Amino acid sequence: KKIIIFDDESLTNKLFKDLANLDHVFILKTRLSKIETVFINLNLIFRFFFFLIKCYNIQVAYFASIITLINPKIVLTNIDNCLIFSQVSKLLYKKIAFLAVQNAARYQFEEPFFDKKIIKKFFIPELACFGKHEEESYKKNNIHVKKFLTSGSLKLSDYLEQKKDTKSKEKYDICLILEESSGWDNLFPGFENAMGLIASHTARLAREENLSLVIAGKRNNNFEKDREKNFYSKYIPGDFSIKKSDLFSSYHLIEQSKITIGMMSTILREGLALEKKILSCNFSGCTAWNFPLKGICFLNTPEYDVFSKRVKKIISLDFKNYKKLLSKDPKYLMLIDKNNLPTKKIQIRIDELIGK
């Protein structure tokens, strides 16, 4: 096979799904709960012990053995923060190309409970990332990435491809992005209330100013949706409905709203790329979750009056004037060229690496 897709959880966007249907692509399942077949032969056993001596990790040695037996041109993953992918690529990158595609905003490297020792284990030969910010962030945190390809978000690319040129009319004043955080207090005391305060302030403002509010859910299955509703019922008074989460529903809601409010969801960056106004609120007191851009789009003062004033100001501005009040151009965070979408950029790079 010419291409290996590392981890079948990568198959969440059109590019990877299309690749999975090609005869020269092999899907390597890497999660224990997903593995249905274990490959064993004398050649693999020999390679396994060879790699085990080098890395002292059974999983890494096993996957490295399979990859070298298949001998692809490139190994791809959409799980860019997968430590096993990093460790395998470090063993094999001199003979096989490895390309990781960023699938979410990365805050964890600066989180107070993150084990800094793990950073030394990250190794990405090539990273297709959202924007220039990732390159600076990875270098700042001493995460070894040999090459960056600034591409943008594949999920947003899929949305723009199916959306084509149709314009969404604004139906709502505010879109609240839910980021259910049950259990996070065990990692960082007070985090759950900091997240809940965003929802509480938003609901209060909508009620007091008679603003239309739509709540964008993140969860898909019934259990997770119930947990999401239970978490936010502590912070949003009365009955409230959460818009069902599907492939592109949050993008639709953002485009239909005058402002989108959240904390650290990737969709806040994607919203800016769609030329929609956003407000990221970090009321936790920890700078690890500060939004990468400063200015009118970011708030860390938890008082309601300050929040209310900021939201109303953002609503009153058009995007052109809102953009002038940002510390940097939104493309710094999320590079999106509608004439050269991320799907096309990454496909071109894949073709280069397999020698088409």
DOKEDREN-53929 format. One record per residue (C-alpha): residue number from 1; x, y, z. Coordinates in steps of 0.25 Angstrom, whole numbers, plus 5000, padded with zeros to 4 digits. Example, Ala and Ser with C-alpha at 12.3 -4.5 7.8 and 13.67 -1.06 7.14 Angstrom:
<pamars>
+-----+------+------+------+
! seq !   xx !   yy !   zz !
+-----+------+------+------+
!   1 ! 5049 ! 4982 ! 5031 !
!   2 ! 5055 ! 4996 ! 5029 !
+-----+------+------+------+
</pamars>
This chain:
<pamars>
+-----+------+------+------+
! seq !   xx !   yy !   zz !
+-----+------+------+------+
!   1 ! 5000 ! 5000 ! 5000 !
!   2 ! 5005 ! 5014 ! 4997 !
!   3 ! 4997 ! 5021 ! 5008 !
!   4 ! 4994 ! 5016 ! 5023 !
!   5 ! 4984 ! 5024 ! 5031 !
!   6 ! 4988 ! 5023 ! 5045 !
!   7 ! 4976 ! 5021 ! 5054 !
!   8 ! 4962 ! 5019 ! 5048 !
!   9 ! 4957 ! 5031 ! 5057 !
!  10 ! 4964 ! 5039 ! 5046 !
!  11 ! 4952 ! 5036 ! 5037 !
!  12 ! 4944 ! 5048 ! 5041 !
!  13 ! 4945 ! 5057 ! 5029 !
!  14 ! 4943 ! 5056 ! 5014 !
!  15 ! 4958 ! 5055 ! 5010 !
!  16 ! 4961 ! 5043 ! 5019 !
!  17 ! 4948 ! 5036 ! 5016 !
!  18 ! 4951 ! 5037 ! 5001 !
!  19 ! 4965 ! 5032 ! 5003 !
!  20 ! 4960 ! 5020 ! 5011 !
!  21 ! 4952 ! 5015 ! 4999 !
!  22 ! 4965 ! 5015 ! 4990 !
!  23 ! 4972 ! 5001 ! 4987 !
!  24 ! 4985 ! 5006 ! 4991 !
!  25 ! 4981 ! 5011 ! 5005 !
!  26 ! 4982 ! 5003 ! 5018 !
!  27 ! 4975 ! 5006 ! 5030 !
!  28 ! 4983 ! 5003 ! 5043 !
!  29 ! 4974 ! 5002 ! 5055 !
!  30 ! 4982 ! 5006 ! 5067 !
!  31 ! 4972 ! 5007 ! 5079 !
!  32 ! 4971 ! 4995 ! 5087 !
!  33 ! 4956 ! 4995 ! 5087 !
!  34 ! 4956 ! 4996 ! 5071 !
!  35 ! 4966 ! 4985 ! 5068 !
!  36 ! 4959 ! 4973 ! 5062 !
!  37 ! 4972 ! 4966 ! 5056 !
!  38 ! 4986 ! 4964 ! 5061 !
!  39 ! 4996 ! 4962 ! 5051 !
!  40 ! 5007 ! 4951 ! 5054 !
!  41 ! 5017 ! 4945 ! 5045 !
!  42 ! 5032 ! 4942 ! 5047 !
!  43 ! 5036 ! 4954 ! 5039 !
!  44 ! 5028 ! 4963 ! 5048 !
!  45 ! 5033 ! 4956 ! 5061 !
!  46 ! 5047 ! 4959 ! 5057 !
!  47 ! 5044 ! 4974 ! 5054 !
!  48 ! 5036 ! 4975 ! 5067 !
!  49 ! 5048 ! 4971 ! 5076 !
!  50 ! 5057 ! 4980 ! 5067 !
!  51 ! 5048 ! 4992 ! 5070 !
!  52 ! 5045 ! 4988 ! 5084 !
!  53 ! 5060 ! 4989 ! 5088 !
!  54 ! 5060 ! 5003 ! 5082 !
!  55 ! 5047 ! 5008 ! 5089 !
!  56 ! 5043 ! 4999 ! 5100 !
!  57 ! 5028 ! 5001 ! 5097 !
!  58 ! 5020 ! 4989 ! 5092 !
!  59 ! 5010 ! 4997 ! 5084 !
!  60 ! 5020 ! 5005 ! 5077 !
!  61 ! 5029 ! 4993 ! 5073 !
!  62 ! 5017 ! 4986 ! 5068 !
!  63 ! 5011 ! 4997 ! 5059 !
!  64 ! 5025 ! 5001 ! 5054 !
!  65 ! 5027 ! 4986 ! 5050 !
!  66 ! 5014 ! 4986 ! 5043 !
!  67 ! 5017 ! 4999 ! 5036 !
!  68 ! 5031 ! 4995 ! 5031 !
!  69 ! 5025 ! 4982 ! 5026 !
!  70 ! 5014 ! 4989 ! 5018 !
!  71 ! 5025 ! 4999 ! 5013 !
!  72 ! 5016 ! 5011 ! 5009 !
!  73 ! 5021 ! 5024 ! 5004 !
!  74 ! 5013 ! 5032 ! 5015 !
!  75 ! 5006 ! 5030 ! 5028 !
!  76 ! 4995 ! 5040 ! 5031 !
!  77 ! 4987 ! 5043 ! 5043 !
!  78 ! 4976 ! 5053 ! 5047 !
!  79 ! 4979 ! 5051 ! 5062 !
!  80 ! 4991 ! 5060 ! 5062 !
!  81 ! 4993 ! 5059 ! 5077 !
!  82 ! 4994 ! 5044 ! 5077 !
!  83 ! 5007 ! 5041 ! 5085 !
!  84 ! 5008 ! 5027 ! 5079 !
!  85 ! 5008 ! 5033 ! 5065 !
!  86 ! 5019 ! 5042 ! 5069 !
!  87 ! 5027 ! 5031 ! 5075 !
!  88 ! 5025 ! 5022 ! 5063 !
!  89 ! 5029 ! 5033 ! 5053 !
!  90 ! 5042 ! 5036 ! 5061 !
!  91 ! 5046 ! 5022 ! 5058 !
!  92 ! 5043 ! 5022 ! 5043 !
!  93 ! 5042 ! 5036 ! 5038 !
!  94 ! 5056 ! 5035 ! 5031 !
!  95 ! 5050 ! 5024 ! 5021 !
!  96 ! 5035 ! 5027 ! 5021 !
!  97 ! 5028 ! 5041 ! 5021 !
!  98 ! 5019 ! 5044 ! 5033 !
!  99 ! 5008 ! 5055 ! 5032 !
! 100 ! 4999 ! 5059 ! 5044 !
! 101 ! 4987 ! 5068 ! 5041 !
! 102 ! 4982 ! 5077 ! 5052 !
! 103 ! 4968 ! 5074 ! 5056 !
! 104 ! 4966 ! 5083 ! 5068 !
! 105 ! 4971 ! 5095 ! 5076 !
! 106 ! 4982 ! 5091 ! 5085 !
! 107 ! 4983 ! 5097 ! 5099 !
! 108 ! 4988 ! 5085 ! 5107 !
! 109 ! 5003 ! 5087 ! 5106 !
! 110 ! 5002 ! 5099 ! 5115 !
! 111 ! 4991 ! 5094 ! 5124 !
! 112 ! 4996 ! 5093 ! 5139 !
! 113 ! 4993 ! 5078 ! 5141 !
! 114 ! 5000 ! 5074 ! 5127 !
! 115 ! 5012 ! 5065 ! 5130 !
! 116 ! 5023 ! 5073 ! 5123 !
! 117 ! 5032 ! 5061 ! 5123 !
! 118 ! 5023 ! 5056 ! 5111 !
! 119 ! 5027 ! 5067 ! 5103 !
! 120 ! 5040 ! 5061 ! 5100 !
! 121 ! 5032 ! 5049 ! 5094 !
! 122 ! 5025 ! 5057 ! 5083 !
! 123 ! 5031 ! 5057 ! 5070 !
! 124 ! 5024 ! 5060 ! 5057 !
! 125 ! 5032 ! 5060 ! 5044 !
! 126 ! 5021 ! 5069 ! 5037 !
! 127 ! 5009 ! 5076 ! 5043 !
! 128 ! 4998 ! 5081 ! 5034 !
! 129 ! 4993 ! 5092 ! 5044 !
! 130 ! 4982 ! 5103 ! 5045 !
! 131 ! 4991 ! 5115 ! 5044 !
! 132 ! 5004 ! 5122 ! 5048 !
! 133 ! 5000 ! 5122 ! 5063 !
! 134 ! 5002 ! 5107 ! 5064 !
! 135 ! 5016 ! 5108 ! 5058 !
! 136 ! 5019 ! 5118 ! 5069 !
! 137 ! 5012 ! 5110 ! 5080 !
! 138 ! 5020 ! 5097 ! 5077 !
! 139 ! 5033 ! 5104 ! 5076 !
! 140 ! 5030 ! 5112 ! 5089 !
! 141 ! 5027 ! 5099 ! 5096 !
! 142 ! 5039 ! 5091 ! 5090 !
! 143 ! 5030 ! 5081 ! 5083 !
! 144 ! 5038 ! 5075 ! 5072 !
! 145 ! 5032 ! 5078 ! 5058 !
! 146 ! 5041 ! 5077 ! 5047 !
! 147 ! 5032 ! 5084 ! 5036 !
! 148 ! 5019 ! 5092 ! 5036 !
! 149 ! 5009 ! 5092 ! 5025 !
! 150 ! 4999 ! 5104 ! 5028 !
! 151 ! 4986 ! 5098 ! 5023 !
! 152 ! 4974 ! 5102 ! 5032 !
! 153 ! 4963 ! 5093 ! 5037 !
! 154 ! 4959 ! 5081 ! 5029 !
! 155 ! 4945 ! 5080 ! 5036 !
! 156 ! 4943 ! 5095 ! 5032 !
! 157 ! 4948 ! 5092 ! 5018 !
! 158 ! 4937 ! 5081 ! 5017 !
! 159 ! 4926 ! 5091 ! 5021 !
! 160 ! 4930 ! 5101 ! 5011 !
! 161 ! 4931 ! 5091 ! 5000 !
! 162 ! 4916 ! 5087 ! 5003 !
! 163 ! 4912 ! 5101 ! 5006 !
! 164 ! 4917 ! 5106 ! 4993 !
! 165 ! 4913 ! 5121 ! 4991 !
! 166 ! 4900 ! 5121 ! 4999 !
! 167 ! 4899 ! 5132 ! 5009 !
! 168 ! 4893 ! 5130 ! 5023 !
! 169 ! 4883 ! 5140 ! 5028 !
! 170 ! 4885 ! 5145 ! 5043 !
! 171 ! 4874 ! 5139 ! 5051 !
! 172 ! 4880 ! 5140 ! 5065 !
! 173 ! 4887 ! 5151 ! 5073 !
! 174 ! 4896 ! 5141 ! 5081 !
! 175 ! 4901 ! 5127 ! 5079 !
! 176 ! 4906 ! 5120 ! 5092 !
! 177 ! 4916 ! 5109 ! 5089 !
! 178 ! 4914 ! 5098 ! 5100 !
! 179 ! 4927 ! 5092 ! 5105 !
! 180 ! 4922 ! 5082 ! 5116 !
! 181 ! 4933 ! 5080 ! 5126 !
! 182 ! 4928 ! 5070 ! 5136 !
! 183 ! 4940 ! 5065 ! 5145 !
! 184 ! 4949 ! 5076 ! 5141 !
! 185 ! 4949 ! 5081 ! 5155 !
! 186 ! 4958 ! 5069 ! 5159 !
! 187 ! 4968 ! 5074 ! 5150 !
! 188 ! 4967 ! 5089 ! 5152 !
! 189 ! 4958 ! 5093 ! 5164 !
! 190 ! 4948 ! 5104 ! 5160 !
! 191 ! 4949 ! 5100 ! 5145 !
! 192 ! 4934 ! 5096 ! 5144 !
! 193 ! 4928 ! 5108 ! 5150 !
! 194 ! 4937 ! 5117 ! 5141 !
! 195 ! 4931 ! 5110 ! 5129 !
! 196 ! 4917 ! 5110 ! 5135 !
! 197 ! 4919 ! 5125 ! 5137 !
! 198 ! 4920 ! 5128 ! 5122 !
! 199 ! 4906 ! 5121 ! 5120 !
! 200 ! 4900 ! 5128 ! 5132 !
! 201 ! 4905 ! 5142 ! 5128 !
! 202 ! 4900 ! 5139 ! 5113 !
! 203 ! 4886 ! 5134 ! 5118 !
! 204 ! 4885 ! 5146 ! 5127 !
! 205 ! 4889 ! 5156 ! 5116 !
! 206 ! 4879 ! 5150 ! 5106 !
! 207 ! 4868 ! 5151 ! 5116 !
! 208 ! 4870 ! 5165 ! 5121 !
! 209 ! 4873 ! 5171 ! 5107 !
! 210 ! 4862 ! 5163 ! 5100 !
! 211 ! 4873 ! 5157 ! 5091 !
! 212 ! 4870 ! 5144 ! 5083 !
! 213 ! 4879 ! 5133 ! 5088 !
! 214 ! 4883 ! 5119 ! 5081 !
! 215 ! 4890 ! 5109 ! 5089 !
! 216 ! 4899 ! 5100 ! 5081 !
! 217 ! 4902 ! 5086 ! 5086 !
! 218 ! 4914 ! 5078 ! 5084 !
! 219 ! 4910 ! 5064 ! 5088 !
! 220 ! 4903 ! 5053 ! 5079 !
! 221 ! 4898 ! 5041 ! 5087 !
! 222 ! 4887 ! 5041 ! 5097 !
! 223 ! 4896 ! 5039 ! 5109 !
! 224 ! 4905 ! 5050 ! 5106 !
! 225 ! 4894 ! 5060 ! 5102 !
! 226 ! 4887 ! 5057 ! 5115 !
! 227 ! 4900 ! 5059 ! 5123 !
! 228 ! 4902 ! 5072 ! 5115 !
! 229 ! 4888 ! 5077 ! 5119 !
! 230 ! 4890 ! 5073 ! 5133 !
! 231 ! 4903 ! 5081 ! 5134 !
! 232 ! 4897 ! 5094 ! 5128 !
! 233 ! 4884 ! 5093 ! 5136 !
! 234 ! 4893 ! 5097 ! 5148 !
! 235 ! 4896 ! 5110 ! 5141 !
! 236 ! 4884 ! 5113 ! 5132 !
! 237 ! 4871 ! 5116 ! 5139 !
! 238 ! 4858 ! 5110 ! 5135 !
! 239 ! 4856 ! 5101 ! 5123 !
! 240 ! 4865 ! 5103 ! 5111 !
! 241 ! 4867 ! 5095 ! 5098 !
! 242 ! 4880 ! 5091 ! 5092 !
! 243 ! 4881 ! 5090 ! 5077 !
! 244 ! 4884 ! 5076 ! 5072 !
! 245 ! 4899 ! 5074 ! 5068 !
! 246 ! 4902 ! 5068 ! 5055 !
! 247 ! 4913 ! 5070 ! 5045 !
! 248 ! 4911 ! 5084 ! 5041 !
! 249 ! 4900 ! 5089 ! 5051 !
! 250 ! 4910 ! 5098 ! 5059 !
! 251 ! 4915 ! 5105 ! 5046 !
! 252 ! 4901 ! 5108 ! 5042 !
! 253 ! 4897 ! 5114 ! 5055 !
! 254 ! 4910 ! 5123 ! 5056 !
! 255 ! 4907 ! 5128 ! 5042 !
! 256 ! 4893 ! 5131 ! 5046 !
! 257 ! 4897 ! 5139 ! 5059 !
! 258 ! 4903 ! 5153 ! 5061 !
! 259 ! 4912 ! 5148 ! 5072 !
! 260 ! 4917 ! 5134 ! 5076 !
! 261 ! 4922 ! 5132 ! 5091 !
! 262 ! 4930 ! 5121 ! 5097 !
! 263 ! 4943 ! 5118 ! 5104 !
! 264 ! 4953 ! 5110 ! 5096 !
! 265 ! 4945 ! 5102 ! 5086 !
! 266 ! 4952 ! 5100 ! 5072 !
! 267 ! 4940 ! 5106 ! 5066 !
! 268 ! 4943 ! 5120 ! 5071 !
! 269 ! 4955 ! 5120 ! 5062 !
! 270 ! 4947 ! 5115 ! 5051 !
! 271 ! 4936 ! 5125 ! 5053 !
! 272 ! 4947 ! 5136 ! 5051 !
! 273 ! 4951 ! 5129 ! 5038 !
! 274 ! 4936 ! 5130 ! 5034 !
! 275 ! 4937 ! 5145 ! 5037 !
! 276 ! 4928 ! 5144 ! 5048 !
! 277 ! 4929 ! 5151 ! 5062 !
! 278 ! 4933 ! 5143 ! 5074 !
! 279 ! 4936 ! 5145 ! 5089 !
! 280 ! 4945 ! 5136 ! 5096 !
! 281 ! 4943 ! 5136 ! 5111 !
! 282 ! 4953 ! 5130 ! 5121 !
! 283 ! 4948 ! 5132 ! 5135 !
! 284 ! 4957 ! 5121 ! 5141 !
! 285 ! 4969 ! 5130 ! 5146 !
! 286 ! 4979 ! 5121 ! 5138 !
! 287 ! 4985 ! 5127 ! 5126 !
! 288 ! 4987 ! 5114 ! 5119 !
! 289 ! 4973 ! 5115 ! 5113 !
! 290 ! 4974 ! 5129 ! 5109 !
! 291 ! 4970 ! 5131 ! 5094 !
! 292 ! 4982 ! 5133 ! 5085 !
! 293 ! 4977 ! 5147 ! 5080 !
! 294 ! 4975 ! 5158 ! 5089 !
! 295 ! 4966 ! 5171 ! 5088 !
! 296 ! 4951 ! 5171 ! 5087 !
! 297 ! 4950 ! 5156 ! 5084 !
! 298 ! 4956 ! 5152 ! 5098 !
! 299 ! 4951 ! 5154 ! 5112 !
! 300 ! 4956 ! 5149 ! 5125 !
! 301 ! 4949 ! 5159 ! 5135 !
! 302 ! 4937 ! 5150 ! 5141 !
! 303 ! 4928 ! 5162 ! 5145 !
! 304 ! 4915 ! 5162 ! 5138 !
! 305 ! 4915 ! 5177 ! 5135 !
! 306 ! 4928 ! 5176 ! 5128 !
! 307 ! 4923 ! 5164 ! 5120 !
! 308 ! 4910 ! 5171 ! 5117 !
! 309 ! 4917 ! 5183 ! 5112 !
! 310 ! 4927 ! 5175 ! 5103 !
! 311 ! 4916 ! 5167 ! 5097 !
! 312 ! 4907 ! 5178 ! 5093 !
! 313 ! 4919 ! 5186 ! 5087 !
! 314 ! 4922 ! 5174 ! 5078 !
! 315 ! 4908 ! 5172 ! 5074 !
! 316 ! 4908 ! 5187 ! 5070 !
! 317 ! 4920 ! 5186 ! 5061 !
! 318 ! 4921 ! 5180 ! 5047 !
! 319 ! 4932 ! 5170 ! 5044 !
! 320 ! 4941 ! 5180 ! 5037 !
! 321 ! 4941 ! 5189 ! 5049 !
! 322 ! 4942 ! 5178 ! 5059 !
! 323 ! 4954 ! 5172 ! 5052 !
! 324 ! 4961 ! 5185 ! 5054 !
! 325 ! 4960 ! 5183 ! 5069 !
! 326 ! 4967 ! 5169 ! 5069 !
! 327 ! 4982 ! 5168 ! 5073 !
! 328 ! 4985 ! 5160 ! 5060 !
! 329 ! 4978 ! 5157 ! 5047 !
! 330 ! 4969 ! 5144 ! 5049 !
! 331 ! 4978 ! 5137 ! 5038 !
! 332 ! 4989 ! 5136 ! 5048 !
! 333 ! 4980 ! 5126 ! 5055 !
! 334 ! 4972 ! 5120 ! 5044 !
! 335 ! 4977 ! 5121 ! 5030 !
! 336 ! 4965 ! 5119 ! 5020 !
! 337 ! 4966 ! 5122 ! 5005 !
! 338 ! 4953 ! 5119 ! 4999 !
! 339 ! 4960 ! 5118 ! 4985 !
! 340 ! 4970 ! 5108 ! 4991 !
! 341 ! 4963 ! 5100 ! 5002 !
! 342 ! 4970 ! 5092 ! 5013 !
! 343 ! 4966 ! 5079 ! 5006 !
! 344 ! 4972 ! 5083 ! 4993 !
! 345 ! 4985 ! 5087 ! 5000 !
! 346 ! 4987 ! 5074 ! 5008 !
! 347 ! 4983 ! 5066 ! 4996 !
! 348 ! 4994 ! 5073 ! 4987 !
! 349 ! 5004 ! 5070 ! 4998 !
! 350 ! 5000 ! 5055 ! 4999 !
! 351 ! 5002 ! 5054 ! 4984 !
! 352 ! 5016 ! 5060 ! 4985 !
! 353 ! 5020 ! 5050 ! 4996 !
! 354 ! 5015 ! 5038 ! 4989 !
! 355 ! 5021 ! 5043 ! 4976 !
! 356 ! 5010 ! 5045 ! 4967 !
+-----+------+------+------+
</pamars>
